[in-house]
């Protein structure tokens, strides 16, 4: 699948303000600074579609991007960023969980994980929460250009081991680099498969 057109539609913090056209949605979420905006820009082939920043916690809203007038990429705020105030964090958490649990057009959640890190408690907790709620999700390991393939394989194996403590089988797993464009085709093909 090739993305021809990607357009920013709306940012908001309220489920009721999300687009009402019933087009399928694919949400991207992960810890702050995991490379979410960079991945969205890489997938769409647009450098500045999603705002990237060296500062964690930049995305504080639900951002909808309309793809080829057919489906949406939804950029969600990163979780687990400590510098935001407690009240701000609980507000984010509420609208993120509202969106994820109540949005009927949500097809899949891509949970982004930094390939350089060992399994993080907060990521495992989030995925287990998705499981409890029956939400479909896939894993996308980002920044794989920043480590050797042997270290990558080691980290992926650690994740698998950790997840299989809670899960009978692994969800789909993808690896990506927004620098090299690695992972673009498999991810877009997977989205295309779901859309069909």
URTA-V611161 format. One record per pair of residues at least 4 apart in sequence whose C-alpha atoms are under 6 Angstrom apart, sorted by sequence separation. I is the first residue (numbers start at 1). GAP is how many residues later the second one is. If there is no record, write none. Layout:
# URTA-V611161
i gap
I GAP
I GAP
This chain:
# URTA-V611161
i gap
41 4
67 4
92 4
94 4
95 4
97 4
98 4
99 4
131 4
163 4
177 4
185 4
41 5
66 5
67 5
130 5
177 5
41 6
66 6
176 6
65 7
176 7
41 8
65 8
175 8
64 10
63 11
63 12
37 13
62 13
62 14
37 15
60 17
59 18
33 23
32 24
32 25
115 26
110 27
114 27
115 27
108 28
109 28
110 28
111 28
112 28
113 28
114 28
108 29
110 29
112 29
113 29
115 29
145 32
138 33
144 33
138 34
139 34
140 34
141 34
142 34
143 34
140 35
141 35
142 35
118 37
119 40
3 41
25 46
32 46
24 47
25 47
26 47
27 47
28 47
29 47
31 47
13 48
23 48
25 48
26 48
30 48
31 48
12 49
31 49
32 49
11 50
12 50
11 51
11 52
10 53
10 54
9 55
9 56
8 57
7 58
7 59
6 60
6 61
5 62
5 63
25 80
34 80
24 81
25 81
26 81
28 81
30 81
25 82
26 82
27 82
28 82
29 82
30 82
26 83
15 84
42 136
39 139
38 140
43 141
1 187
1 188
